[in-house]
Amino acid sequence: MGVRRQGRACTGGQWRGPRLRRPVLLAVAVAASVTLAAVPCHAVDTTDPPPQAAATPPPAAAGVPAPVAAPAPVPPAAGPSPGAPDPGTPTAGTPTPGSGEATPTGTPASWPAFGAYLDYGALGVARIDELSKWLGGTELRVGHTYLPGDRWANIEGPEGFLDVWARWRRQRDDRMLVLNVPMMERNEAHVPDEEVRALLRRGAAGEFDRHFKALAERLVALKVPDTVIVLGWEMNGTTYTHRCGPDPENWKKYWNRIVSTMRAVPGQEFRFDFAPSRGRDAVPWTQCYPGDDTVDILGMDAYDQPRGLSFEEQVKEPYGLQAHVDFAKAHHKPVSYPEWGLFRNGDNPEYMRGMLDWMARHEPVYNTLTDYCPHGVWTCEKNPKAAEVYRSLLSHLPHVTPAPAPTPVPPAPTHPAGCSPLNLGDWVEYWLGGKLCVKFDWWSRSR
């Protein structure tokens, strides 16, 4: 499905090689017996305003919500309901945990990194701390934003837009920046299928590569080369110009070109997240899967819809939550939930409890709740029951810092038995390819 996010144009979601070792012929007149012993070489801001070029301007601000007994910032504007069609009629399956009074099975220390979409620009960064306070100090490790999809200049990462998010990410090593990246400009202009097919062919031929190269270079320059890129999200629907349905084969070729282009930028460590919407939607999302080589994470946008569908049915429906984790397991990919939240079934605590339990058990790389009306629980006062579930289960979680990787210990230099190394300095040893080592008995053997 498609979702409108406030403040952005969206209605859907060194290498350094070893030095060349040169063989050197060295004559030592005095030393009749000299041994060369090679040893390993060890490599010893102010916040800028977000862009105002979004294709669809943010709606007017609504009233200030009143989250449960906690301070809340000025809320984002209340966006219109998503307009993508509901998925086809699913088949119900065996109920799974996640309803009634059950609580998530994961222990707090094992819960995945999570966050929320709180606004696309600087306000979204500022609200992260406020939501953390509402959750009793639980740290939100994931920051999530979207590039405007109105024109190519904005898809390249406009000056001043990503800076504030990059600064937030760099403040802690265990934070994660998730960035939704449109694959086409005019991404919400209701472009007809015939034109989409033509655009996909042009993309598959490499016509748009330069825009994604510019974005990758921008992210590396901002020192966030490990950004998670949610590329062409909800491609199985009808909302976006970057949709897959009109030409799945060229869509996959285009995805692969974008990933290859961005991975070719020196210094990058991007992870690419393939994130369809839950259910069949316009086309089965499996028809759009571009292949294991260019997908690092298999995500899913999973809102509470269509009307009347229970959480257990959302798990078991064709192309639903269970099919998603099964597909990911078969392809050896971790999962994620870049967008999720309430929708067609209103203030639904059973859905909220079910999703939190599902994510605790399946350990996604990350999840980010869409937190504005009708989907959210903090800035949306319309969902007090679901808000209480979310808050009760995620409050006061201890901060778990990933264990740092052990510092490599260089191996001690080895020398032949009875050999005394000579210290000739780095420059000489560079050209020799190692240290000179003189046998202790060279004088006695030469007499």
Backbone hydrogen bonds in HBPLUS format (Angstrom, degrees):
<---DONOR---> <-ACCEPTOR-->    atom                        ^
c    i                          cat <-CA-CA->   ^        H-A-AA   ^      H-
h    n   atom  resd res      DA  || num        DHA   H-A  angle D-A-AA Bond
n    s   type  num  typ     dist DA aas  dist angle  dist       angle   num
A0012-GLY N   A0003-VAL O   2.61 MM   9  3.74 116.5  2.01 130.1 110.3     1
A0010-CYS N   A0008-ARG O   2.96 MM   2  5.74 127.6  2.24 109.0  93.6     2
A0035-THR N   A0437-CYS O   2.90 MM 402  5.23 158.2  1.94 176.2 174.2     3
A0437-CYS N   A0035-THR O   2.95 MM 402  5.23 141.5  2.10 156.1 168.1     4
A0037-ALA N   A0435-LYS O   3.27 MM 398  5.79 160.8  2.30 164.3 167.7     5
A0044-VAL N   A0042-HIS O   2.03 MM   2  5.09 103.7  1.55 128.3 109.4     6
A0110-SER N   A0107-THR O   2.84 MM   3  5.32 143.7  1.97 115.3 126.5     7
A0111-TRP N   A0108-PRO O   3.27 MM   3  5.33 159.3  2.32 103.8 110.0     8
A0367-ASN N   A0113-ALA O   3.17 MM 254  6.79 131.7  2.42 139.4 153.0     9
A0142-VAL N   A0114-PHE O   3.37 MM  28  5.43 148.5  2.47 125.5 121.1    10
A0115-GLY N   A0367-ASN O   2.99 MM 252  6.46 140.0  2.15 150.7 160.3    11
A0369-LEU N   A0115-GLY O   3.20 MM 254  6.60 147.6  2.32 141.3 132.8    12
A0117-TYR N   A0369-LEU O   2.76 MM 252  6.16 155.7  1.81 152.5 159.8    13
A0371-ASP N   A0117-TYR O   3.17 MM 254  5.80 154.9  2.23 143.2 150.9    14
A0124-GLY N   A0121-GLY O   2.95 MM   3  5.45 129.1  2.22 109.9 122.5    15
A0126-ALA N   A0122-ALA O   3.07 MM   4  6.40 163.0  2.10 153.3 157.5    16
A0127-ARG N   A0123-LEU O   2.97 MM   4  6.15 148.6  2.07 148.3 156.3    17
A0128-ILE N   A0125-VAL O   3.18 MM   3  5.49 149.5  2.28 106.2 114.9    18
A0131-LEU N   A0127-ARG O   2.91 MM   4  6.13 161.8  1.94 159.4 162.3    19
A0132-SER N   A0128-ILE O   3.04 MM   4  6.25 153.8  2.11 145.0 152.8    20
A0133-LYS N   A0129-ASP O   3.02 MM   4  6.32 149.1  2.12 144.3 151.5    21
A0134-TRP N   A0130-GLU O   3.10 MM   4  6.43 154.9  2.17 144.7 151.3    22
A0135-LEU N   A0131-LEU O   3.04 MM   4  6.35 135.1  2.25 141.6 153.8    23
A0135-LEU N   A0132-SER O   3.10 MM   3  5.04 129.4  2.37  92.9 106.6    24
A0137-GLY N   A0132-SER O   2.83 MM   5  5.13 153.5  1.90 148.3 146.8    25
A0136-GLY N   A0133-LYS O   2.96 MM   3  5.10 147.3  2.07 116.4 114.9    26
A0138-THR N   A0135-LEU O   3.45 MM   3  5.57 167.4  2.46 106.0 109.6    27
A0396-HIS N   A0135-LEU O   2.85 MM 261  6.35 149.8  1.94 153.2 155.5    28
A0176-MET N   A0141-ARG O   2.87 MM  35  6.18 152.0  1.95 165.6 168.1    29
A0143-GLY N   A0176-MET O   2.93 MM  33  6.29 165.8  1.95 169.7 174.1    30
A0178-VAL N   A0143-GLY O   2.83 MM  35  6.08 171.3  1.83 170.9 173.4    31
A0145-THR N   A0178-VAL O   3.07 MM  33  6.52 159.2  2.12 163.6 168.5    32
A0180-ASN N   A0145-THR O   3.01 MM  35  6.46 165.3  2.04 150.4 153.4    33
A0147-LEU N   A0180-ASN O   3.03 MM  33  6.23 166.9  2.05 166.4 166.8    34
A0187-ASN N   A0149-GLY O   2.94 MM  38  5.20 175.2  1.95 151.3 151.6    35
A0186-ARG N   A0150-ASP O   3.09 MM  36  4.57 153.7  2.16 100.2 108.4    36
A0154-ASN N   A0151-ARG O   3.08 MM   3  5.72 138.9  2.25 115.5 125.0    37
A0155-ILE N   A0151-ARG O   3.30 MM   4  6.66 148.2  2.41 144.3 153.4    38
A0155-ILE N   A0152-TRP O   3.06 MM   3  4.96 118.5  2.45  94.3 110.3    39
A0156-GLU N   A0152-TRP O   3.04 MM   4  6.28 136.2  2.24 150.8 161.5    40
A0157-GLY N   A0154-ASN O   3.10 MM   3  5.33 161.3  2.14 106.7 111.8    41
A0161-PHE N   A0158-PRO O   3.10 MM   3  5.69 164.9  2.12 135.1 139.4    42
A0166-ALA N   A0162-LEU O   2.90 MM   4  6.13 157.3  1.96 157.8 165.3    43
A0167-ARG N   A0163-ASP O   2.92 MM   4  6.21 156.7  1.98 152.8 158.6    44
A0168-TRP N   A0164-VAL O   3.18 MM   4  6.38 158.6  2.23 139.6 144.9    45
A0169-ARG N   A0165-TRP O   2.94 MM   4  6.21 164.0  1.97 151.5 155.7    46
A0170-ARG N   A0166-ALA O   2.97 MM   4  6.17 158.3  2.02 151.7 156.9    47
A0171-GLN N   A0168-TRP O   3.26 MM   3  5.51 151.4  2.35 105.2 113.4    48
A0175-ARG N   A0172-ARG O   3.40 MM   3  5.67 166.6  2.42 110.1 111.7    49
A0228-VAL N   A0177-LEU O   2.92 MM  51  6.22 166.2  1.94 167.8 168.7    50
A0179-LEU N   A0228-VAL O   2.87 MM  49  6.13 171.5  1.88 177.3 177.7    51
A0230-VAL N   A0179-LEU O   2.89 MM  51  5.93 161.1  1.93 135.1 141.3    52
A0181-VAL N   A0230-VAL O   2.95 MM  49  5.98 159.8  1.99 134.9 139.7    53
A0232-GLY N   A0181-VAL O   3.07 MM  51  6.32 166.8  2.09 160.2 159.3    54
A0189-ALA N   A0186-ARG O   3.24 MM   3  5.22 162.3  2.28 116.7 113.5    55
A0241-THR N   A0187-ASN O   2.88 MM  54  4.56 149.3  1.97 120.5 128.2    56
A0195-GLU N   A0192-PRO O   3.09 MM   3  5.55 121.2  2.45 109.0 122.1    57
A0196-VAL N   A0192-PRO O   3.00 MM   4  6.31 154.7  2.07 151.1 159.3    58
A0197-ARG N   A0193-ASP O   2.86 MM   4  6.14 159.4  1.90 157.7 161.8    59
A0198-ALA N   A0194-GLU O   3.26 MM   4  6.55 154.5  2.33 139.6 145.7    60
A0199-LEU N   A0195-GLU O   2.94 MM   4  6.22 157.5  1.99 150.1 156.4    61
A0200-LEU N   A0196-VAL O   2.85 MM   4  6.09 158.4  1.90 155.3 161.1    62
A0201-ARG N   A0197-ARG O   3.09 MM   4  6.32 152.9  2.16 145.0 151.8    63
A0202-ARG N   A0198-ALA O   3.11 MM   4  6.40 154.5  2.18 145.1 151.8    64
A0203-GLY N   A0199-LEU O   2.84 MM   4  6.13 155.2  1.91 150.3 157.7    65
A0204-ALA N   A0200-LEU O   2.85 MM   4  6.01 161.5  1.88 149.0 153.9    66
A0205-ALA N   A0201-ARG O   3.08 MM   4  6.24 133.7  2.31 136.6 148.1    67
A0207-GLU N   A0202-ARG O   3.10 MM   5  5.60 159.6  2.14 160.4 154.0    68
A0206-GLY N   A0203-GLY O   2.99 MM   3  5.22 160.4  2.03 108.8 114.9    69
A0209-ASP N   A0206-GLY O   3.36 MM   3  5.32 169.0  2.38 106.2 109.4    70
A0211-HIS N   A0208-PHE O   3.17 MM   3  5.86 143.0  2.31 119.1 127.2    71
A0212-PHE N   A0209-ASP O   3.07 MM   3  5.56 125.0  2.38 110.4 123.1    72
A0213-LYS N   A0209-ASP O   3.04 MM   4  6.33 149.9  2.13 154.0 163.4    73
A0214-ALA N   A0210-ARG O   3.00 MM   4  6.15 156.1  2.06 142.0 147.9    74
A0215-LEU N   A0211-HIS O   3.11 MM   4  6.39 150.6  2.20 137.1 144.7    75
A0216-ALA N   A0212-PHE O   2.99 MM   4  6.14 165.2  2.01 143.9 147.7    76
A0217-GLU N   A0213-LYS O   2.97 MM   4  6.19 162.9  2.00 151.4 156.0    77
A0218-ARG N   A0214-ALA O   2.97 MM   4  6.11 148.0  2.07 141.5 150.6    78
A0219-LEU N   A0215-LEU O   2.99 MM   4  6.31 159.9  2.03 157.2 161.0    79
A0220-VAL N   A0216-ALA O   3.03 MM   4  6.26 160.5  2.07 151.4 156.7    80
A0221-ALA N   A0217-GLU O   2.94 MM   4  6.05 158.1  1.99 144.3 150.7    81
A0222-LEU N   A0218-ARG O   3.01 MM   4  6.26 139.2  2.18 141.6 152.7    82
A0224-VAL N   A0219-LEU O   3.06 MM   5  5.50 169.6  2.08 160.1 159.0    83
A0223-LYS N   A0220-VAL O   2.97 MM   3  5.03 157.7  2.02 107.0 112.5    84
A0269-GLU N   A0225-PRO O   2.77 MM  44  5.14 148.6  1.86 134.1 131.1    85
A0271-ARG N   A0227-THR O   3.37 MM  44  6.67 158.4  2.42 139.8 143.2    86
A0229-ILE N   A0271-ARG O   2.77 MM  42  6.06 159.9  1.81 163.7 170.4    87
A0273-ASP N   A0229-ILE O   2.83 MM  44  5.89 171.5  1.84 148.3 150.5    88
A0234-GLU N   A0275-ALA O   2.86 MM  41  6.11 169.7  1.87 152.6 151.4    89
A0237-GLY N   A0234-GLU O   3.24 MM   3  5.83 164.6  2.27 118.7 120.1    90
A0244-CYS N   A0235-MET O   2.83 MM   9  5.17 176.0  1.83 140.8 139.7    91
A0282-ALA N   A0236-ASN O   2.93 MM  46  5.78 124.8  2.24 141.9 158.0    92
A0283-VAL N   A0236-ASN O   3.24 MM  47  5.33 150.7  2.33 145.3 148.3    93
A0243-ARG N   A0240-TYR O   3.20 MM   3  5.38 138.8  2.38 113.6 112.4    94
A0247-ASP N   A0244-CYS O   3.05 MM   3  5.97 147.2  2.16 134.0 140.9    95
A0251-TRP N   A0247-ASP O   2.96 MM   4  6.10 148.1  2.06 153.6 163.8    96
A0252-LYS N   A0248-PRO O   3.00 MM   4  6.20 158.7  2.04 148.7 152.5    97
A0253-LYS N   A0249-GLU O   3.11 MM   4  6.40 157.1  2.16 144.3 150.8    98
A0254-TYR N   A0250-ASN O   2.90 MM   4  5.98 154.5  1.97 142.0 148.9    99
A0255-TRP N   A0251-TRP O   2.90 MM   4  6.20 164.0  1.92 154.4 158.2   100
A0256-ASN N   A0252-LYS O   3.01 MM   4  6.21 167.0  2.03 149.3 152.7   101
A0257-ARG N   A0253-LYS O   3.01 MM   4  6.28 147.6  2.12 143.5 152.2   102
A0258-ILE N   A0254-TYR O   3.00 MM   4  6.31 161.6  2.04 156.8 161.1   103
A0259-VAL N   A0255-TRP O   2.99 MM   4  6.29 169.5  2.00 162.0 163.8   104
A0260-SER N   A0256-ASN O   2.98 MM   4  6.06 164.7  2.00 145.2 150.0   105
A0261-THR N   A0257-ARG O   2.85 MM   4  5.97 156.5  1.91 148.7 155.6   106
A0262-MET N   A0258-ILE O   2.95 MM   4  6.20 163.3  1.98 155.2 159.0   107
A0263-ARG N   A0259-VAL O   2.88 MM   4  6.00 157.4  1.94 152.2 159.0   108
A0264-ALA N   A0260-SER O   3.14 MM   4  6.17 128.1  2.42 136.1 147.5   109
A0264-ALA N   A0261-THR O   3.32 MM   3  5.31 140.0  2.49  94.2 105.0   110
A0265-VAL N   A0262-MET O   3.30 MM   3  5.66 165.9  2.33 109.2 113.4   111
A0268-GLN N   A0265-VAL O   3.31 MM   3  6.01 161.7  2.35 143.9 143.9   112
A0296-ASP N   A0272-PHE O   2.91 MM  24  5.20 158.8  1.96 145.9 151.8   113
A0297-ILE N   A0272-PHE O   3.10 MM  25  6.22 156.5  2.15 147.2 144.8   114
A0274-PHE N   A0297-ILE O   3.01 MM  23  6.36 157.7  2.06 165.8 159.9   115
A0299-GLY N   A0274-PHE O   2.77 MM  25  5.58 137.8  1.95 127.5 139.2   116
A0301-ASP N   A0276-PRO O   2.89 MM  25  6.20 163.7  1.91 151.2 156.7   117
A0278-ARG N   A0301-ASP O   2.87 MM  23  5.92 148.3  1.97 171.7 161.7   118
A0279-GLY N   A0319-TYR O   2.90 MM  40  4.59 154.9  1.96 134.2 128.5   119
A0287-GLN N   A0284-PRO O   3.00 MM   3  5.75 152.7  2.08 120.2 126.8   120
A0288-CYS N   A0285-TRP O   3.03 MM   3  5.34 152.5  2.11 107.6 116.1   121
A0289-TYR N   A0286-THR O   3.35 MM   3  5.27 156.8  2.41  98.6 105.2   122
A0295-VAL N   A0292-ASP O   3.46 MM   3  5.28 168.5  2.48 101.6 104.9   123
A0298-LEU N   A0334-PRO O   2.87 MM  36  6.16 177.2  1.87 164.3 165.0   124
A0300-MET N   A0336-SER O   3.04 MM  36  6.42 123.9  2.37 128.7 142.4   125
A0302-ALA N   A0339-GLU O   2.86 MM  37  6.36 146.1  1.98 156.1 155.7   126
A0305-GLN N   A0303-TYR O   2.95 MM   2  5.78 117.8  2.35 113.2  96.6   127
A0304-ASP N   A0341-GLY O   2.97 MM  37  6.33 149.2  2.06 160.3 167.4   128
A0344-ARG N   A0304-ASP O   2.91 MM  40  6.13 120.6  2.27 146.5 163.4   129
A0309-LEU N   A0306-PRO O   3.21 MM   3  5.83 164.0  2.23 139.1 139.2   130
A0314-GLN N   A0310-SER O   3.00 MM   4  6.35 144.0  2.13 144.0 154.6   131
A0314-GLN N   A0311-PHE O   2.99 MM   3  4.90 118.9  2.38  93.3 109.4   132
A0315-VAL N   A0311-PHE O   3.00 MM   4  6.37 139.2  2.17 147.3 158.5   133
A0316-LYS N   A0312-GLU O   3.18 MM   4  6.48 155.4  2.25 141.8 147.3   134
A0317-GLU N   A0313-GLU O   2.84 MM   4  5.68 132.2  2.07 148.9 157.4   135
A0321-LEU N   A0314-GLN O   3.23 MM   7  6.46 164.4  2.26 144.5 146.7   136
A0322-GLN N   A0315-VAL O   2.95 MM   7  5.25 165.3  1.98 136.1 138.1   137
A0320-GLY N   A0317-GLU O   2.91 MM   3  4.95 134.8  2.12 142.5 133.2   138
A0324-HIS N   A0320-GLY O   2.93 MM   4  6.10 148.0  2.03 149.6 159.3   139
A0325-VAL N   A0321-LEU O   3.16 MM   4  6.50 163.7  2.19 151.6 153.0   140
A0326-ASP N   A0322-GLN O   2.95 MM   4  6.12 156.2  2.01 151.7 159.2   141
A0327-PHE N   A0323-ALA O   2.91 MM   4  5.99 157.1  1.96 143.8 149.9   142
A0328-ALA N   A0324-HIS O   2.96 MM   4  6.19 161.9  1.99 150.6 155.9   143
A0329-LYS N   A0325-VAL O   2.97 MM   4  6.09 156.3  2.02 141.4 147.6   144
A0330-ALA N   A0326-ASP O   2.99 MM   4  6.22 158.6  2.03 147.7 153.5   145
A0331-HIS N   A0327-PHE O   3.06 MM   4  6.28 138.1  2.24 143.0 154.1   146
A0331-HIS N   A0328-ALA O   3.18 MM   3  5.13 128.5  2.46  93.1 106.5   147
A0333-LYS N   A0328-ALA O   2.86 MM   5  4.93 171.9  1.87 142.6 145.2   148
A0332-HIS N   A0329-LYS O   3.15 MM   3  4.91 163.1  2.18 100.2 104.8   149
A0365-VAL N   A0335-VAL O   2.75 MM  30  6.13 158.8  1.79 173.0 167.4   150
A0337-TYR N   A0366-TYR O   3.18 MM  29  6.56 157.1  2.23 147.3 153.9   151
A0368-THR N   A0337-TYR O   3.03 MM  31  6.52 154.3  2.10 159.5 157.0   152
A0370-THR N   A0340-TRP O   2.99 MM  30  5.92 168.7  2.00 165.3 164.7   153
A0342-LEU N   A0375-HIS O   3.06 MM  33  4.18 150.8  2.14 127.8 119.9   154
A0346-GLY N   A0343-PHE O   3.20 MM   3  5.68 158.1  2.25 123.8 122.6   155
A0348-ASN N   A0346-GLY O   2.92 MM   2  5.62 111.8  2.39 115.0  98.4   156
A0352-MET N   A0348-ASN O   3.24 MM   4  6.56 165.6  2.27 150.8 154.8   157
A0353-ARG N   A0349-PRO O   2.86 MM   4  6.00 165.6  1.88 149.6 153.2   158
A0354-GLY N   A0350-GLU O   2.84 MM   4  5.91 154.7  1.90 143.2 151.4   159
A0355-MET N   A0351-TYR O   2.83 MM   4  6.05 164.0  1.85 159.6 161.9   160
A0356-LEU N   A0352-MET O   3.11 MM   4  6.28 165.7  2.14 148.5 152.5   161
A0357-ASP N   A0353-ARG O   2.98 MM   4  6.12 157.4  2.03 146.8 153.2   162
A0358-TRP N   A0354-GLY O   2.87 MM   4  6.02 159.1  1.91 147.6 154.1   163
A0359-MET N   A0355-MET O   2.92 MM   4  6.12 162.5  1.95 153.0 156.7   164
A0360-ALA N   A0356-LEU O   2.99 MM   4  6.11 151.1  2.08 141.2 149.3   165
A0361-ARG N   A0357-ASP O   3.05 MM   4  6.26 148.9  2.15 147.8 155.4   166
A0362-HIS N   A0358-TRP O   2.99 MM   4  6.15 145.3  2.11 144.7 154.5   167
A0363-GLU N   A0359-MET O   2.97 MM   4  5.66 126.8  2.26 141.4 147.8   168
A0375-HIS N   A0372-TYR O   2.72 MM   3  5.63 121.1  2.07 143.2 144.4   169
A0376-GLY N   A0372-TYR O   2.89 MM   4  4.57 148.8  1.99 113.8 121.3   170
A0387-ALA N   A0383-ASN O   2.92 MM   4  5.97 151.8  2.00 149.1 158.4   171
A0388-GLU N   A0384-PRO O   2.99 MM   4  6.11 148.7  2.09 140.3 147.0   172
A0389-VAL N   A0385-LYS O   3.23 MM   4  6.60 152.6  2.31 145.0 151.7   173
A0390-TYR N   A0386-ALA O   2.96 MM   4  6.24 171.3  1.97 157.2 158.8   174
A0391-ARG N   A0387-ALA O   2.87 MM   4  5.96 166.2  1.89 150.5 155.0   175
A0392-SER N   A0388-GLU O   2.90 MM   4  5.86 158.5  1.94 142.7 149.0   176
A0393-LEU N   A0389-VAL O   3.09 MM   4  6.18 153.0  2.17 150.8 156.6   177
A0394-LEU N   A0390-TYR O   3.09 MM   4  6.09 140.8  2.25 145.2 154.7   178
A0395-SER N   A0391-ARG O   3.04 MM   4  5.55 124.5  2.36 143.3 148.4   179
A0419-CYS N   A0416-PRO O   3.14 MM   3  5.50 126.6  2.44 146.2 140.1   180
A0440-PHE N   A0418-GLY O   3.06 MM  22  5.91 156.7  2.11 172.3 172.5   181
A0420-SER N   A0438-VAL O   2.95 MM  18  5.23 172.6  1.95 136.0 138.2   182
A0438-VAL N   A0420-SER O   2.96 MM  18  5.23 165.0  1.98 138.1 133.8   183
A0422-LEU N   A0436-LEU O   2.74 MM  14  5.43 157.8  1.79 155.8 157.9   184
A0429-GLU N   A0425-GLY O   3.07 MM   4  6.23 166.7  2.09 154.9 159.2   185
A0430-TYR N   A0426-ASP O   2.82 MM   4  5.92 140.6  1.98 144.0 154.3   186
A0431-TRP N   A0427-TRP O   3.35 MM   4  6.72 158.3  2.40 146.9 149.9   187
A0432-LEU N   A0428-VAL O   2.92 MM   4  6.19 147.3  2.03 148.0 158.5   188
A0433-GLY N   A0429-GLU O   2.91 MM   4  5.83 138.3  2.09 137.3 146.8   189
A0434-GLY N   A0429-GLU O   3.20 MM   5  5.21 128.6  2.48 139.8 148.0   190
A0445-ARG N   A0441-ASP O   3.08 MM   4  6.19 159.9  2.12 155.4 160.9   191
A0446-SER N   A0443-TRP O   3.21 MM   3  5.24 139.0  2.39  96.0 107.5   192
